[in-house]
Amino acid sequence: MAFDPFGDHAEKGYLRNIAGASDPAIVKALEHQSVKLNIEEALSGLQTGKPLTYQDVLKTHETLFKDMYPWAGKDRFAVGREEAKPTGDPSKRDLGGMITKGPVAFMPSSHTQRGVDYALAMGNDPKTMRASPGEVMGHLAYAHPFLDGNGRTLMAVHGELASRAGIHIDWSKTSKMEYMVALTNEINNPGSNALDSYLKPFVREGSLSLSARQEVFTGLPGLSKPDERPVLTLVAGPDSASRDAVMRDTKLGSSSELVTDRPGQLAAIGKGSSLTIASVLGDEQTNNLIDQAKQAGFEVHLKFAGKSGIDDEMRSALKSLTDVMAKADRVQLFEGEGANIRELVDKSDMSLSLKSPKPWAVDVVITDEARKIEATNDLALKEKHLDRLQEAAREANDAQQQLIDNAQSFKETLERVKAKDRGLAALDAPGEQQSKSVSRRPSRREEGYGL
């Protein structure tokens, strides 16, 4: 569980949980216990007799996770605003503002209510819910209103919407891996029918009782939870001895089996089993394997062991490294000779850790962040990657100072644009949102999300 927007994981536990726990196994057990104890109350609370609203979604999350997180029932945007108040740091308002998991980039935190309202406008209509339960789930999942606990909260809400429409989904017959693939495709391509096509064989007539819906949650823990996705780990680098040292020192064998043959690798991906491969990168076979793993819902982790000296072999490996990094969810860079290695960089969508990196590692980080700045039109994401670029440049020599200055100038320009956008957004009347039409399918590039 590397997601830590608060920046105090070591002191206060994963997402500042009430128990202060950091161990992933303990956190998952505590989450499951909180849901199990409170699911009956949460499902009963959705029996309002009125169309469900965003406040119902917030209340469901609060009920499910009130024994786990002090911020239970508060969406990402509200948590960010609260974090900014005592510190006086306006940048804290963007805490959890942009969240990505694997191939999915979720809705900006400032727009999560719009996304949920859009989904509820569809789901509250029994005819629409019966025809497109997968699309409704896709819109709910894309909104991703909370820092954690989205899957189970939205499953409870979706179950209530289905019940009101006179149907239910037999989740016990679904495959978690196939469901995640279909959900990912639905989120990335709204209205594509990807999730509806998958769920169609499992849609049943009739509403489930509260006790039956409660059994769904206790019987299928972790369904739709991205933290439990399998992982394809690539260990790469120009020196085989250093690659072996990375495998040994990071204890990959304890969480992922080393698979050397191509049929075995494909079989592991087909079964949804985490696996590790050794690679020199850049070859078509490795690229195809990465693509297949991503399509199957895997996370991709890359561990690169570089040499202390830059020779032709190292230059070739670095060129391939920058290409593969674009597909990786987490990247760790090491340097060493033979069995002696040292970690230089640990980089994911959520965090960047630099440990006295060598110039080549700094260049790799800067190149990747610059590519990400260019690839997105989202201002918050651009700013995040600019911050990282500056952080990496500070670890380099004086030659990078101009790069830092240029990035700061760009950030100031972005702040002016964001301030203007916030001013325009304030003109929107929240009370009018639900009355607007949802007949047009939203584009993921529309800030207003079709509202």
Kinemage of the C-alpha trace (Angstrom):
@kinemage 1
@onewidth
@group {chain A} dominant
@subgroup {mainchain}
@vectorlist {calphas} color= white
{ca met a 1} P 0.000 0.000 0.000
{ca ala a 2} L 2.150 2.838 -1.306
{ca phe a 3} L -0.662 5.426 -1.563
{ca asp a 4} L 0.263 8.134 0.945
{ca pro a 5} L -0.915 11.652 -0.049
{ca phe a 6} L -0.633 12.867 3.555
{ca gly a 7} L 3.103 12.188 3.603
{ca asp a 8} L 3.104 10.780 7.158
{ca his a 9} L 2.604 7.069 6.508
{ca ala a 10} L 5.440 6.090 8.859
{ca glu a 11} L 4.090 8.118 11.793
{ca lys a 12} L 0.310 7.750 11.469
{ca gly a 13} L -0.156 4.601 9.417
{ca tyr a 14} L -1.766 4.023 6.038
{ca leu a 15} L -4.002 7.016 5.261
{ca arg a 16} L -3.917 8.006 8.944
{ca asn a 17} L -6.053 5.060 10.007
{ca ile a 18} L -7.348 5.056 13.574
{ca ala a 19} L -5.154 2.102 14.563
{ca gly a 20} L -2.013 3.734 13.109
{ca ala a 21} L -1.287 0.524 11.193
{ca ser a 22} L 1.110 0.433 8.243
{ca asp a 23} L 1.429 -3.277 7.555
{ca pro a 24} L -0.721 -4.031 4.448
{ca ala a 25} L -2.037 -7.303 5.868
{ca ile a 26} L -3.144 -5.605 9.088
{ca val a 27} L -4.717 -2.692 7.228
{ca lys a 28} L -6.733 -4.989 4.970
{ca ala a 29} L -7.891 -7.045 7.941
{ca leu a 30} L -8.985 -3.919 9.827
{ca glu a 31} L -10.816 -2.572 6.777
{ca his a 32} L -12.647 -5.855 6.315
{ca gln a 33} L -13.577 -5.938 9.997
{ca ser a 34} L -14.957 -2.386 9.842
{ca val a 35} L -17.069 -3.238 6.800
{ca lys a 36} L -18.302 -6.521 8.284
{ca leu a 37} L -19.404 -4.825 11.524
{ca asn a 38} L -21.146 -1.939 9.798
{ca ile a 39} L -22.512 -3.310 6.525
{ca glu a 40} L -26.019 -3.954 7.885
{ca glu a 41} L -26.290 -0.362 9.116
{ca ala a 42} L -24.916 0.980 5.833
{ca leu a 43} L -27.331 -0.987 3.651
{ca ser a 44} L -30.271 -0.079 5.904
{ca gly a 45} L -29.297 3.572 5.637
{ca leu a 46} L -29.791 3.455 1.876
{ca gln a 47} L -33.467 2.521 2.353
{ca thr a 48} L -34.522 6.169 2.130
{ca gly a 49} L -37.527 5.766 -0.160
{ca lys a 50} L -36.176 8.718 -2.125
{ca pro a 51} L -33.767 8.981 -5.082
{ca leu a 52} L -30.224 8.441 -3.848
{ca thr a 53} L -28.018 11.526 -3.621
{ca tyr a 54} L -24.340 12.314 -3.157
{ca gln a 55} L -24.981 12.713 0.559
{ca asp a 56} L -26.217 9.116 0.668
{ca val a 57} L -22.919 7.985 -0.882
{ca leu a 58} L -20.926 9.978 1.688
{ca lys a 59} L -23.021 8.571 4.544
{ca thr a 60} L -22.530 5.002 3.287
{ca his a 61} L -18.749 5.453 3.280
{ca glu a 62} L -18.844 7.011 6.744
{ca thr a 63} L -20.844 4.090 8.122
{ca leu a 64} L -18.657 1.398 6.550
{ca phe a 65} L -15.308 2.901 7.555
{ca lys a 66} L -16.063 4.888 10.723
{ca asp a 67} L -14.023 2.384 12.755
{ca met a 68} L -11.083 2.654 10.354
{ca tyr a 69} L -10.489 6.196 9.108
{ca pro a 70} L -11.025 9.540 10.894
{ca trp a 71} L -11.959 11.087 7.536
{ca ala a 72} L -14.644 8.459 6.751
{ca gly a 73} L -17.573 10.069 4.923
{ca lys a 74} L -15.480 12.897 3.479
{ca asp a 75} L -14.583 12.921 -0.191
{ca arg a 76} L -11.105 13.636 -1.541
{ca phe a 77} L -11.887 17.291 -2.155
{ca ala a 78} L -13.158 17.868 1.403
{ca val a 79} L -10.133 16.105 2.921
{ca gly a 80} L -7.818 18.311 0.870
{ca arg a 81} L -9.548 21.497 1.975
{ca glu a 82} L -9.406 20.446 5.616
{ca glu a 83} L -5.712 19.628 5.286
{ca ala a 84} L -4.997 23.086 3.874
{ca lys a 85} L -6.701 25.036 6.689
{ca pro a 86} L -4.358 24.392 9.658
{ca thr a 87} L -1.207 24.525 7.551
{ca gly a 88} L -2.105 27.647 5.610
{ca asp a 89} L -0.622 25.884 2.583
{ca pro a 90} L -3.052 26.208 -0.379
{ca ser a 91} L -1.235 23.425 -2.234
{ca lys a 92} L -2.667 20.972 0.323
{ca arg a 93} L -6.084 21.542 -1.274
{ca asp a 94} L -4.901 19.282 -4.075
{ca leu a 95} L -4.195 16.378 -1.692
{ca gly a 96} L -5.599 13.332 -3.460
{ca gly a 97} L -6.627 15.631 -6.297
{ca met a 98} L -5.519 13.265 -9.040
{ca ile a 99} L -5.415 9.512 -8.534
{ca thr a 100} L -4.263 6.933 -11.048
{ca lys a 101} L -4.183 3.162 -10.668
{ca gly a 102} L -2.626 1.184 -13.452
{ca pro a 103} L -4.129 2.288 -16.779
{ca val a 104} L -6.923 4.316 -15.145
{ca ala a 105} L -6.806 8.023 -14.287
{ca phe a 106} L -9.787 8.855 -12.091
{ca met a 107} L -11.769 12.075 -11.922
{ca pro a 108} L -10.114 15.179 -10.400
{ca ser a 109} L -11.204 15.542 -6.771
{ca ser a 110} L -12.929 18.870 -7.473
{ca his a 111} L -15.325 17.088 -9.853
{ca thr a 112} L -16.133 13.876 -7.951
{ca gln a 113} L -19.603 15.061 -6.922
{ca arg a 114} L -20.419 15.832 -10.533
{ca gly a 115} L -19.346 12.348 -11.552
{ca val a 116} L -21.388 10.644 -8.832
{ca asp a 117} L -24.407 12.863 -9.529
{ca tyr a 118} L -24.212 11.871 -13.195
{ca ala a 119} L -24.146 8.172 -12.291
{ca leu a 120} L -27.012 8.556 -9.814
{ca ala a 121} L -29.146 10.434 -12.351
{ca met a 122} L -28.852 7.311 -14.514
{ca gly a 123} L -29.144 4.753 -11.708
{ca asn a 124} L -32.157 6.363 -10.030
{ca asp a 125} L -34.120 5.704 -13.216
{ca pro a 126} L -35.195 2.023 -12.948
{ca lys a 127} L -35.441 1.617 -16.733
{ca thr a 128} L -31.912 2.914 -17.282
{ca met a 129} L -30.536 0.879 -14.377
{ca arg a 130} L -32.046 -2.336 -15.728
{ca ala a 131} L -30.654 -1.670 -19.201
{ca ser a 132} L -27.180 -0.418 -18.231
{ca pro a 133} L -26.055 -1.493 -14.731
{ca gly a 134} L -22.461 -1.771 -15.974
{ca glu a 135} L -22.385 1.755 -17.324
{ca val a 136} L -23.764 3.093 -14.046
{ca met a 137} L -21.019 1.260 -12.152
{ca gly a 138} L -18.411 2.616 -14.579
{ca his a 139} L -19.434 6.211 -13.903
{ca leu a 140} L -19.469 5.625 -10.142
{ca ala a 141} L -16.023 4.001 -10.260
{ca tyr a 142} L -14.552 6.760 -12.432
{ca ala a 143} L -15.671 9.420 -9.919
{ca his a 144} L -13.625 7.612 -7.212
{ca pro a 145} L -14.793 10.045 -4.514
{ca phe a 146} L -12.741 8.726 -1.568
{ca leu a 147} L -9.079 8.203 -0.771
{ca asp a 148} L -9.895 4.564 -0.015
{ca gly a 149} L -12.937 2.317 0.349
{ca asn a 150} L -14.494 3.268 -2.994
{ca gly a 151} L -15.094 -0.285 -4.209
{ca arg a 152} L -17.167 -1.442 -1.256
{ca thr a 153} L -19.010 1.859 -0.825
{ca leu a 154} L -20.013 1.994 -4.471
{ca met a 155} L -20.941 -1.700 -4.486
{ca ala a 156} L -23.417 -0.978 -1.672
{ca val a 157} L -24.892 1.984 -3.551
{ca his a 158} L -25.001 0.085 -6.836
{ca gly a 159} L -26.737 -2.847 -5.116
{ca glu a 160} L -29.429 -0.536 -3.781
{ca leu a 161} L -29.974 1.019 -7.231
{ca ala a 162} L -30.243 -2.456 -8.756
{ca ser a 163} L -32.714 -3.550 -6.070
{ca arg a 164} L -34.926 -0.551 -6.767
{ca ala a 165} L -34.864 -1.500 -10.454
{ca gly a 166} L -36.000 -5.027 -9.584
{ca ile a 167} L -32.760 -6.830 -10.454
{ca his a 168} L -29.563 -8.022 -8.801
{ca ile a 169} L -26.164 -9.213 -9.969
{ca asp a 170} L -24.954 -12.667 -8.983
{ca trp a 171} L -21.445 -11.578 -8.004
{ca ser a 172} L -20.586 -15.086 -6.806
{ca lys a 173} L -20.478 -16.249 -10.422
{ca thr a 174} L -18.215 -13.441 -11.652
{ca ser a 175} L -14.438 -13.566 -11.986
{ca lys a 176} L -12.640 -10.793 -10.146
{ca met a 177} L -9.936 -10.551 -12.818
{ca glu a 178} L -12.373 -10.482 -15.734
{ca tyr a 179} L -14.546 -7.976 -13.898
{ca met a 180} L -11.578 -5.670 -13.289
{ca val a 181} L -10.596 -5.813 -16.972
{ca ala a 182} L -14.154 -4.983 -18.046
{ca leu a 183} L -14.412 -2.184 -15.458
{ca thr a 184} L -11.109 -0.703 -16.618
{ca asn a 185} L -12.299 -0.729 -20.228
{ca glu a 186} L -15.605 0.851 -19.198
{ca ile a 187} L -13.904 3.640 -17.253
{ca asn a 188} L -11.500 4.426 -20.073
{ca asn a 189} L -14.254 4.226 -22.721
{ca pro a 190} L -17.537 5.471 -21.167
{ca gly a 191} L -20.645 4.130 -22.841
{ca ser a 192} L -18.627 1.421 -24.647
{ca asn a 193} L -20.841 -1.353 -23.229
{ca ala a 194} L -17.712 -3.119 -21.945
{ca leu a 195} L -18.984 -3.732 -18.410
{ca asp a 196} L -22.606 -4.281 -19.408
{ca ser a 197} L -21.473 -6.989 -21.828
{ca tyr a 198} L -19.516 -8.711 -19.082
{ca leu a 199} L -22.261 -8.446 -16.437
{ca lys a 200} L -25.189 -9.426 -18.689
{ca pro a 201} L -24.945 -13.209 -17.973
{ca phe a 202} L -24.963 -12.510 -14.228
{ca val a 203} L -27.956 -10.150 -14.061
{ca arg a 204} L -30.905 -11.789 -12.289
{ca glu a 205} L -34.529 -10.752 -11.931
{ca gly a 206} L -35.751 -9.786 -8.494
{ca ser a 207} L -34.377 -7.712 -5.632
{ca leu a 208} L -32.085 -9.196 -3.011
{ca ser a 209} L -33.028 -8.906 0.642
{ca leu a 210} L -30.798 -6.895 2.951
{ca ser a 211} L -29.457 -10.055 4.550
{ca ala a 212} L -28.600 -11.515 1.122
{ca arg a 213} L -26.795 -8.326 0.106
{ca gln a 214} L -24.936 -8.431 3.394
{ca glu a 215} L -23.719 -11.930 2.524
{ca val a 216} L -22.380 -10.635 -0.791
{ca phe a 217} L -20.039 -8.294 1.054
{ca thr a 218} L -18.875 -10.785 3.638
{ca gly a 219} L -18.467 -13.526 1.044
{ca leu a 220} L -16.535 -11.526 -1.530
{ca pro a 221} L -14.070 -9.375 0.456
{ca gly a 222} L -11.922 -7.087 -1.630
{ca leu a 223} L -14.019 -7.289 -4.801
{ca ser a 224} L -13.129 -4.339 -7.048
{ca lys a 225} L -10.268 -3.307 -4.744
{ca pro a 226} L -7.345 -2.158 -6.930
{ca asp a 227} L -4.826 -2.638 -4.091
{ca glu a 228} L -5.161 -6.394 -4.549
{ca arg a 229} L -4.286 -6.479 -8.244
{ca pro a 230} L -1.607 -8.981 -9.284
{ca val a 231} L 1.822 -7.617 -10.183
{ca leu a 232} L 4.186 -8.255 -13.075
{ca thr a 233} L 7.681 -7.381 -11.807
{ca leu a 234} L 10.454 -6.862 -14.341
{ca val a 235} L 14.039 -6.963 -13.101
{ca ala a 236} L 16.271 -5.446 -15.742
{ca gly a 237} L 19.707 -3.990 -16.322
{ca pro a 238} L 22.885 -4.563 -18.321
{ca asp a 239} L 24.596 -6.735 -15.694
{ca ser a 240} L 23.158 -10.154 -14.785
{ca ala a 241} L 24.939 -10.305 -11.405
{ca ser a 242} L 23.367 -6.991 -10.369
{ca arg a 243} L 19.958 -8.198 -11.497
{ca asp a 244} L 20.369 -11.289 -9.325
{ca ala a 245} L 21.355 -9.079 -6.388
{ca val a 246} L 18.218 -6.965 -6.822
{ca met a 247} L 16.083 -10.104 -6.751
{ca arg a 248} L 17.849 -11.329 -3.631
{ca asp a 249} L 17.909 -8.097 -1.649
{ca thr a 250} L 14.325 -7.092 -2.382
{ca lys a 251} L 13.070 -10.606 -1.559
{ca leu a 252} L 10.976 -10.841 -4.698
{ca gly a 253} L 10.592 -14.580 -4.275
{ca ser a 254} L 8.481 -14.105 -1.151
{ca ser a 255} L 5.681 -12.343 -3.008
{ca ser a 256} L 6.156 -13.288 -6.647
{ca glu a 257} L 7.527 -16.361 -8.377
{ca leu a 258} L 10.347 -16.011 -10.888
{ca val a 259} L 9.061 -17.394 -14.206
{ca thr a 260} L 11.644 -17.828 -16.956
{ca asp a 261} L 9.757 -19.519 -19.814
{ca arg a 262} L 7.328 -17.701 -22.075
{ca pro a 263} L 4.466 -20.268 -21.788
{ca gly a 264} L 4.721 -20.118 -17.998
{ca gln a 265} L 4.616 -16.314 -18.052
{ca leu a 266} L 1.508 -16.265 -20.230
{ca ala a 267} L -0.130 -18.916 -18.047
{ca ala a 268} L 0.527 -16.860 -14.892
{ca ile a 269} L -1.038 -13.779 -16.469
{ca gly a 270} L -4.016 -15.833 -17.590
{ca lys a 271} L -4.560 -17.060 -14.021
{ca gly a 272} L -4.039 -13.610 -12.510
{ca ser a 273} L -0.967 -14.749 -10.557
{ca ser a 274} L 1.821 -12.310 -9.715
{ca leu a 275} L 5.116 -13.142 -11.396
{ca thr a 276} L 8.663 -11.853 -11.828
{ca ile a 277} L 10.750 -11.948 -14.985
{ca ala a 278} L 14.358 -11.019 -15.735
{ca ser a 279} L 14.734 -8.842 -18.819
{ca val a 280} L 17.216 -6.705 -20.721
{ca leu a 281} L 14.252 -4.516 -21.824
{ca gly a 282} L 13.620 -3.160 -25.276
{ca asp a 283} L 12.711 -6.488 -26.877
{ca glu a 284} L 9.328 -7.005 -28.495
{ca gln a 285} L 8.539 -10.078 -26.407
{ca thr a 286} L 8.859 -8.136 -23.144
{ca asn a 287} L 6.773 -5.253 -24.493
{ca asn a 288} L 4.027 -7.660 -25.567
{ca leu a 289} L 4.069 -9.337 -22.152
{ca ile a 290} L 3.698 -5.968 -20.428
{ca asp a 291} L 0.772 -5.066 -22.693
{ca gln a 292} L -0.971 -8.373 -21.978
{ca ala a 293} L -0.445 -7.978 -18.242
{ca lys a 294} L -1.850 -4.442 -18.264
{ca gln a 295} L -4.852 -5.575 -20.265
{ca ala a 296} L -5.456 -8.309 -17.675
{ca gly a 297} L -5.497 -5.746 -14.849
{ca phe a 298} L -1.956 -6.266 -13.540
{ca glu a 299} L 0.248 -3.604 -12.034
{ca val a 300} L 3.692 -3.424 -13.624
{ca his a 301} L 6.701 -2.858 -11.376
{ca leu a 302} L 10.135 -2.232 -12.893
{ca lys a 303} L 13.386 -2.731 -10.975
{ca phe a 304} L 16.410 -1.551 -12.944
{ca ala a 305} L 19.980 -2.295 -11.838
{ca gly a 306} L 22.371 0.118 -13.513
{ca lys a 307} L 26.157 0.177 -13.631
{ca ser a 308} L 28.319 2.711 -11.844
{ca gly a 309} L 30.075 3.522 -15.121
{ca ile a 310} L 28.367 4.637 -18.340
{ca asp a 311} L 29.476 2.446 -21.233
{ca asp a 312} L 27.742 1.530 -24.506
{ca glu a 313} L 25.843 -1.316 -22.838
{ca met a 314} L 24.565 0.995 -20.118
{ca arg a 315} L 23.560 3.675 -22.652
{ca ser a 316} L 21.561 1.130 -24.619
{ca ala a 317} L 19.858 -0.120 -21.439
{ca leu a 318} L 18.957 3.440 -20.360
{ca lys a 319} L 17.346 4.153 -23.717
{ca ser a 320} L 15.133 1.084 -23.385
{ca leu a 321} L 14.439 1.947 -19.742
{ca thr a 322} L 12.823 5.303 -20.544
{ca asp a 323} L 10.492 3.627 -23.050
{ca val a 324} L 9.323 0.929 -20.622
{ca met a 325} L 8.877 3.399 -17.744
{ca ala a 326} L 5.876 4.868 -19.548
{ca lys a 327} L 4.015 1.591 -18.908
{ca ala a 328} L 5.188 0.946 -15.344
{ca asp a 329} L 3.182 1.746 -12.215
{ca arg a 330} L 6.262 1.691 -9.997
{ca val a 331} L 9.965 2.089 -10.869
{ca gln a 332} L 12.970 1.435 -8.641
{ca leu a 333} L 16.454 2.318 -9.829
{ca phe a 334} L 19.545 0.676 -8.350
{ca glu a 335} L 23.267 1.047 -8.947
{ca gly a 336} L 26.054 -1.368 -8.261
{ca glu a 337} L 28.617 -3.824 -9.459
{ca gly a 338} L 27.891 -7.508 -9.060
{ca ala a 339} L 26.356 -8.402 -5.721
{ca asn a 340} L 26.775 -4.897 -4.224
{ca ile a 341} L 23.789 -2.691 -5.040
{ca arg a 342} L 22.236 0.484 -3.666
{ca glu a 343} L 18.733 1.857 -4.303
{ca leu a 344} L 18.742 5.325 -5.882
{ca val a 345} L 15.111 6.039 -6.788
{ca asp a 346} L 11.669 4.686 -5.865
{ca lys a 347} L 9.021 6.237 -8.097
{ca ser a 348} L 5.281 5.636 -8.530
{ca asp a 349} L 2.231 7.701 -9.456
{ca met a 350} L 1.768 8.544 -5.791
{ca ser a 351} L 5.302 9.163 -4.546
{ca leu a 352} L 8.900 9.911 -5.474
{ca ser a 353} L 11.836 9.004 -3.241
{ca leu a 354} L 15.377 10.077 -4.203
{ca lys a 355} L 18.288 8.587 -2.279
{ca ser a 356} L 21.420 10.474 -3.352
{ca pro a 357} L 20.863 9.381 -6.955
{ca lys a 358} L 23.597 9.290 -9.558
{ca pro a 359} L 23.345 11.690 -12.543
{ca trp a 360} L 22.031 8.977 -14.863
{ca ala a 361} L 19.168 8.222 -12.455
{ca val a 362} L 18.338 11.936 -12.177
{ca asp a 363} L 18.235 12.165 -15.981
{ca val a 364} L 15.889 9.182 -16.141
{ca val a 365} L 13.458 10.763 -13.651
{ca ile a 366} L 13.562 14.164 -15.350
{ca thr a 367} L 12.950 12.611 -18.776
{ca asp a 368} L 9.970 10.625 -17.483
{ca glu a 369} L 8.402 13.593 -15.690
{ca ala a 370} L 8.894 15.838 -18.740
{ca arg a 371} L 7.163 13.222 -20.897
{ca lys a 372} L 4.233 13.095 -18.467
{ca ile a 373} L 3.923 16.891 -18.430
{ca glu a 374} L 3.660 16.895 -22.197
{ca ala a 375} L 1.240 13.942 -22.285
{ca thr a 376} L -1.493 15.458 -20.080
{ca asn a 377} L -3.775 18.453 -20.436
{ca asp a 378} L -4.805 18.326 -16.778
{ca leu a 379} L -3.374 21.331 -14.945
{ca ala a 380} L -3.146 19.588 -11.563
{ca leu a 381} L -1.231 16.692 -13.100
{ca lys a 382} L 1.105 19.038 -14.933
{ca glu a 383} L 1.869 20.793 -11.673
{ca lys a 384} L 2.499 17.523 -9.849
{ca his a 385} L 4.995 16.380 -12.466
{ca leu a 386} L 6.641 19.824 -12.467
{ca asp a 387} L 7.168 19.526 -8.718
{ca arg a 388} L 8.810 16.149 -9.231
{ca leu a 389} L 10.952 17.418 -12.068
{ca gln a 390} L 12.220 20.234 -9.847
{ca glu a 391} L 12.833 17.822 -6.967
{ca ala a 392} L 14.930 15.594 -9.211
{ca ala a 393} L 16.820 18.524 -10.734
{ca arg a 394} L 17.858 19.705 -7.279
{ca glu a 395} L 19.689 16.402 -6.831
{ca ala a 396} L 21.806 17.100 -9.901
{ca asn a 397} L 24.523 19.659 -10.544
{ca asp a 398} L 24.413 23.388 -11.241
{ca ala a 399} L 23.754 22.725 -14.902
{ca gln a 400} L 20.166 21.849 -13.951
{ca gln a 401} L 19.479 25.200 -12.243
{ca gln a 402} L 18.031 26.711 -15.402
{ca leu a 403} L 15.679 23.742 -15.629
{ca ile a 404} L 14.483 24.441 -12.084
{ca asp a 405} L 13.906 28.106 -12.903
{ca asn a 406} L 11.995 27.282 -16.090
{ca ala a 407} L 9.807 24.791 -14.226
{ca gln a 408} L 9.023 27.376 -11.523
{ca ser a 409} L 7.988 29.895 -14.157
{ca phe a 410} L 5.717 27.322 -15.775
{ca lys a 411} L 4.195 26.482 -12.363
{ca glu a 412} L 3.360 30.137 -11.751
{ca thr a 413} L 1.593 30.274 -15.102
{ca leu a 414} L -0.389 27.136 -14.214
{ca glu a 415} L -1.424 28.640 -10.874
{ca arg a 416} L -2.890 31.673 -12.660
{ca val a 417} L -4.831 29.423 -15.042
{ca lys a 418} L -6.069 27.230 -12.163
{ca ala a 419} L -7.186 30.298 -10.192
{ca lys a 420} L -9.185 31.461 -13.195
{ca asp a 421} L -10.773 28.015 -13.577
{ca arg a 422} L -11.715 27.921 -9.889
{ca gly a 423} L -13.407 31.273 -10.264
{ca leu a 424} L -15.495 30.012 -13.162
{ca ala a 425} L -16.344 26.776 -11.356
{ca ala a 426} L -17.695 28.761 -8.404
{ca leu a 427} L -20.423 30.128 -10.700
{ca asp a 428} L -21.933 26.647 -11.052
{ca ala a 429} L -24.969 26.187 -8.820
{ca pro a 430} L -24.721 22.779 -7.087
{ca gly a 431} L -28.485 22.582 -6.741
{ca glu a 432} L -28.870 22.652 -10.502
{ca gln a 433} L -26.579 19.739 -11.230
{ca gln a 434} L -29.089 16.907 -10.875
{ca ser a 435} L -31.662 18.612 -13.059
{ca lys a 436} L -29.420 18.725 -16.113
{ca ser a 437} L -29.722 16.135 -18.847
{ca val a 438} L -27.642 12.957 -18.851
{ca ser a 439} L -28.761 11.791 -22.273
{ca arg a 440} L -25.349 12.621 -23.778
{ca arg a 441} L -22.526 10.282 -22.750
{ca pro a 442} L -19.703 12.272 -21.111
{ca ser a 443} L -16.221 12.464 -22.514
{ca arg a 444} L -13.391 11.814 -20.075
{ca arg a 445} L -11.804 15.056 -21.362
{ca glu a 446} L -14.798 17.201 -20.377
{ca glu a 447} L -14.224 19.007 -17.102
{ca gly a 448} L -17.979 19.396 -16.686
{ca tyr a 449} L -18.432 15.659 -17.252
{ca gly a 450} L -21.461 16.184 -19.429
{ca leu a 451} L -23.349 18.130 -16.790
